[in-house]
Amino acid sequence: MRPEYANAFGLRKVSDKEGQLLEVTLDISYKYMENAITVNAQGGIENVGQALVLGYTRSDDRV
């Protein structure tokens, strides 16, 4: 089994005014795919993946 490597990754966090952590998101891009995995304070997990097209995501209006 070969390991897969990410081209780029980032970590984002959202907290309230008191500094309590509300959610953490890990963004990963690999070749022509971009994934975002978000974990919130209630234990919920959201995984969003999309294909990149010519340097823009499908949700961009600039295509």
N, C-alpha and C positions, 0 to 999 in steps of 0.2 A: 504494500500500500504506500503510495507516494504522498508526501505532504503537499498541500496547496498553499500558495503564498498570496497575500493581499498586495495590490498595487498601492493602496493608501487606506488609512483608517483614521477615525477620529472618535472622540468620546465627548458627549455633551451631558450636562446635568442641569436639572431644574429644581430650584428650592424656593420655599416661601420666604416671607419677610423675616421670620425667626431663624432661618437657616436650616429648617427641616428639609431633608431630601425628599422630593416628590417623585422624580423619575430620572433614570439614567438611560442614555441611548448610545449604542455602539454602531457607528457607520463604517461599512467595509466596502471597498470597490475591488473587483477582480476581473480583469479583462474587460468585457463589455457588460458586466452586471454590477449593480449597486444594491446592497442590502442594508437595512436599518433594523436593529433589534432594540426594542424599548422595554424596560422593566419599570413598573411603577411601585409606589409605596404599599399598595394593597396586594402586591404579589402577582399582578397581571403582566402578561408578556405579549408583545405585539411584534410580529416579524413582517417587514415590508420589503419586497424585492422588485426591481424594475430593470429593464434593459436600457442601456445608454445608446443614443442614436446621434452620431456625428458630434459628439462632445456635449450634447444637450440631453436632458432627460425627457421622457415622453410628456411629462406634465408641464414643460416649459412652453411659453407662448412664442419664443423666439425662433422656432424651427423654420 
